[in-house]
Amino acid sequence: MEFSVPQERKLVTELPGPKSLALQERRVKSVSRGAGTLANIYMDHGAGAVLVDVDGNQLIDLGCGIGVTTIGHAHPDVAAAVSAQVAKLTHTLFTVTPYENYVRVAEKLAEITPGDFEKHSILVNSGAEAVENAVKIARKYTGRRAIVSLDHAFHGRTNLTMAMTYRPWPERAGMGPFPGELYSVPISYPYRDGLSGEEAAAKTIDYIVTHIGASEVAAFFAEPIQGDGGIIIPAPGYFAAIKAFCEKNGIVFVADEIQAGIGRTGTWYSIEHHGVVPDLITSAKGIAGGLPLAAVTGRAEIMDAVQPGGIGGTFGGNPVSTAAALAVFELIERDGLLAEAQRVEAALRARIGDWAERFPVVGEVRGKGAMFGVELVRPGTKDPNPEALTAVLKHATSNGVIPLDAGSWDSVLRIMPSVVISEALIDDAASVLEEALAKL
Ligand SMILES: *Cc1c(COP(=O)(O)O)cnc(C)c1O
């Protein structure tokens, strides 16, 4: 594939450069400190897996703005679809007078989500809004109130979804009160608990039964591969056992695929790696090439339990975002991007898969597709090592590589590049990260 920016790292100033520093000075005078940033390097444009900052430096993007630009930055097909749509019609509000793009996205979601049954969707603006709607829909369908989410989960930053999110700092601290009937339950975390999927599921289920009561639970929410929690992949068999428990007890199983879905892990949805068919799925981040769009998709009888007017919103599924999503779906199929994610997985495994043997601060390297985590520990232990992560991120970002942080203890290096990233870029970025790991 041809890119408008050469796919290579190239530094022409120190990082952050002078123009970034000047912008940063303005920013602290006008932008809330609460919107914290990983690196104060201001971006101007991008293509594929490379970002170009305001000083002309070319950086390797290993984060995709948290898993959003999976298909690469500023893809010309998405740009063309958006430009055409923006000149034609930008808004009517689907719930006033509808339009075809919304219906087409819903049709496509029914096709690509797992499950051989009739599926309906609602489109909204953000991941958190999708999770909120899934909660409403599951409660309405079951007539129950309790909502279960997993330890280390991230489900969003609105009042309801922040309360479903695991860690207090920085996501929740000081920002309550929170809604009731939300419960965090033990997850399967193979690196730390050493349990099989079945054993971990038994623990989760026992917690639900003894603390909440199975018949009280409306929905069980899970990221099939946790993103912000630190790329935690529950052990094989875990979700199958949980799903069986949910079926037996009339609990709606919701896969929050906002980060791991839409092709990032080499399948359309990451729950496919666990061989489980969810009742509802939330999609967002990677769905529209960077435009705001999110969805709840699931069993028609559950999705239709809500009365007309009970869910919706002004901008949800707007004509421009849905045009972008349709372009993304087409690209994933036309360019074989699920296979590309598998290629990235193989390249990452070959290049960084042995880090736990080579670097004492690396506890484990794990991942699927273009979604990897490197768990950093104090040498000789499994104690989290957040200082090591800070040092790695500082070295990486000042050398033109942008990975992400993750983990409840801020000790997991998260690597989520575009699926179009080349082996050469992976190799170069890995070398920069290795310099940092070797210094620790
Ligand atoms: C990012 C994320 C959300 C929240 O999405 P926003 O668009 O930021 O509201 C919810 N769930 C998961 C798994 C996410 O990664």
The ligand as an SDF file (V2000), in Angstrom:
LIG
                    3D

 15 15  0  0  0  0  0  0  0  0999 V2000
  -12.6320    3.2940   25.6220 C   0  0  0  0  0  0  0  0  0  0  0  0
  -13.5350    2.2730   26.2060 C   0  0  0  0  0  0  0  0  0  0  0  0
  -14.8180    2.5990   26.6560 C   0  0  0  0  0  0  0  0  0  0  0  0
  -15.3400    4.0230   26.6610 C   0  0  0  0  0  0  0  0  0  0  0  0
  -15.3930    4.5480   25.3660 O   0  0  0  0  0  0  0  0  0  0  0  0
  -15.4500    6.1440   25.1560 P   0  0  0  0  0  0  0  0  0  0  0  0
  -15.6770    6.2960   23.6830 O   0  0  0  0  0  0  0  0  0  0  0  0
  -14.1440    6.6910   25.6220 O   0  0  0  0  0  0  0  0  0  0  0  0
  -16.5890    6.6300   25.9580 O   0  0  0  0  0  0  0  0  0  0  0  0
  -15.6130    1.5880   27.1380 C   0  0  0  0  0  0  0  0  0  0  0  0
  -15.1880    0.3120   27.1630 N   0  0  0  0  0  0  0  0  0  0  0  0
  -13.9640   -0.0410   26.7400 C   0  0  0  0  0  0  0  0  0  0  0  0
  -13.5630   -1.4770   26.7610 C   0  0  0  0  0  0  0  0  0  0  0  0
  -13.0860    0.9300   26.2520 C   0  0  0  0  0  0  0  0  0  0  0  0
  -11.8590    0.5840   25.8610 O   0  0  0  0  0  0  0  0  0  0  0  0
  1  2  1  0
  2  3  1  0
  2 14  2  0
  3  4  1  0
  3 10  2  0
  4  5  1  0
  5  6  1  0
  6  7  2  0
  6  8  1  0
  6  9  1  0
 10 11  1  0
 11 12  2  0
 12 13  1  0
 12 14  1  0
 14 15  1  0
M  END
$$$$
